[in-house]
């Protein structure tokens, strides 16, 4: 696929289906539903009004998907530093609308600084995650819900300084 060009700058990849965004300072993170990717861009100062070139473009597809899986990126959550979480992280969901993985949909975890990098995946047991939210005084809990199959909601606890998630309840 090509890219859109706006005033000579590279914008979102054509056909990627930007779905949700998160902003941190002058940086924009976009999860792309159709391409199952996460991109990072700088937001240029006003009055330009265009987006900056891509800094990073990551696949959020978990490894070992079953044949016939049909992935679509869902939600993006950004955390900041706090007393018990010394660095910011991004949590990105991917929902499978095809042949289901017995592990369920995965949440990709990304370190934000010093540069965007994939930490790993946590499988949720959920089918088609349609929503995620952070909760608690330090956003130490991640709540996710699935809408297909047996559906349901899970509560995960952020562990290892935010690098991992542990299931608390289903």
C-alpha positions in Angstrom: 0.0 0.0 0.0 1.0 3.6 -0.6 0.7 6.6 1.7 -1.3 9.7 1.7 0.8 12.9 1.2 -0.3 16.1 2.8 1.8 19.2 1.9 4.8 16.9 1.2 4.7 15.0 4.5 3.9 11.3 5.0 0.6 10.7 6.6 -1.2 7.5 7.6 -0.6 4.4 5.4 -3.3 4.1 2.7 -6.0 1.6 3.6 -4.7 1.0 7.2 -8.0 2.2 8.8 -6.9 4.6 11.6 -9.2 3.7 14.5 -8.1 5.3 17.8 -5.4 7.6 18.9 -3.4 8.5 22.0 -1.3 11.7 22.5 1.7 12.3 24.6 3.2 15.8 24.3 3.9 16.4 20.7 3.7 12.7 19.7 0.6 11.0 18.2 0.1 7.2 18.5 -2.5 5.7 16.2 -3.9 2.1 16.1 -4.9 1.1 12.6 -7.9 -1.3 12.6 -7.5 -2.8 9.1 -3.7 -3.2 9.1 -3.4 -4.2 12.8 -0.6 -1.7 13.2 0.5 1.0 15.7 2.2 4.1 14.3 4.0 7.0 15.9 4.2 10.5 14.5 5.2 14.0 15.7 2.5 16.6 15.7 3.9 19.7 14.0 3.3 23.1 15.6 0.4 25.3 14.5 -0.6 26.8 12.1 0.6 23.9 9.8 -2.3 21.7 10.6 -0.8 18.5 9.0 0.7 15.5 10.6 4.4 14.8 10.6 6.2 11.8 9.1 6.0 8.4 10.6 8.6 7.7 13.2 7.6 4.1 13.9 5.2 1.5 12.4 4.7 -1.8 14.3 2.6 -4.8 13.7 0.4 -5.7 16.6 -0.4 -9.2 15.4 0.5 -11.8 18.1 2.6 -14.8 17.1 1.1 -18.2 16.3 -2.3 -17.2 15.0 -4.4 -20.0 13.7 -4.9 -20.3 10.0 -8.1 -18.3 9.1 -7.7 -15.7 11.8 -8.9 -12.3 10.7 -7.4 -9.6 12.9 -8.6 -6.1 13.5 -7.0 -3.6 15.9 -9.3 -2.3 18.6 -8.3 0.0 21.5 -5.2 1.9 22.5 -4.5 3.0 26.1 -1.5 5.2 27.2 -0.2 5.4 30.8 2.2 7.9 32.3 4.9 7.6 35.0 3.7 7.2 38.6 5.1 6.2 42.0 4.8 2.4 41.2 5.1 2.6 37.4 8.3 4.4 36.6 7.8 4.5 32.8 4.9 5.1 30.4 3.4 2.2 28.4 0.9 1.7 25.5 -1.6 -1.2 25.6 -3.2 -2.1 22.3 -5.9 -4.7 21.7 -6.4 -6.8 18.6 -9.7 -8.7 18.0 -10.0 -11.8 15.9 -13.1 -12.0 13.8 -12.1 -15.2 12.0 -11.0 -18.6 13.3 -10.5 -18.2 17.0 -7.3 -18.7 18.9 -7.9 -20.8 22.0 -5.8 -18.3 24.0 -8.3 -15.5 23.0 -7.5 -12.0 21.8 -4.2 -10.5 22.7 -3.1 -7.2 24.1 0.2 -5.9 22.8 2.4 -4.0 25.3 4.7 -1.2 24.1 7.4 0.7 26.0 7.2 4.4 25.0 10.6 5.7 26.1 13.4 6.0 25.1 11.8 4.9 21.9 8.6 3.0 21.0 9.3 -0.7 21.3 7.3 -3.9 21.6 7.5 -5.6 25.0 5.2 -8.5 24.4 1.7 -9.9 24.3 -0.8 -11.0 26.9 -3.6 -13.3 25.8 -7.0 -12.5 27.4 -9.3 -15.5 26.7 -11.7 -12.9 25.3 -13.4 -13.0 21.9 -13.4 -9.7 20.0 -12.2 -7.2 22.6 -14.4 -4.1 21.9 -13.4 -2.0 24.9 -10.6 -1.4 27.3 -10.2 1.1 30.2 -7.6 1.8 32.9 -8.6 2.2 36.5 -7.2 2.7 40.0 -5.3 5.6 41.5 -2.2 4.8 39.5 -4.1 3.2 36.6 -2.8 -0.1 37.9 -5.8 -2.1 36.5 -6.8 -2.7 32.9 -10.3 -3.7 32.2 -11.2 -5.4 28.9 -14.4 -6.7 27.5 -15.2 -9.0 24.6 -18.5 -9.1 22.7 -18.5 -12.4 20.9 -18.5 -16.1 21.9 -19.1 -16.3 25.6 -18.3 -12.5 25.8 -17.4 -11.2 29.2 -15.2 -8.8 31.0 -11.8 -9.3 32.7 -9.7 -7.2 35.1 -6.0 -7.4 34.7 -3.4 -6.0 37.0 -0.3 -4.2 35.6 2.8 -5.9 36.9 6.6 -5.6 36.4 6.4 -1.9 36.4 3.7 -2.0 33.6 5.6 -4.4 31.3 3.1 -7.3 31.9 -0.5 -7.9 32.8 -1.9 -10.5 35.3 -5.5 -11.8 35.3 -7.3 -10.9 38.5 -10.9 -11.8 37.7 -13.1 -12.9 34.8 
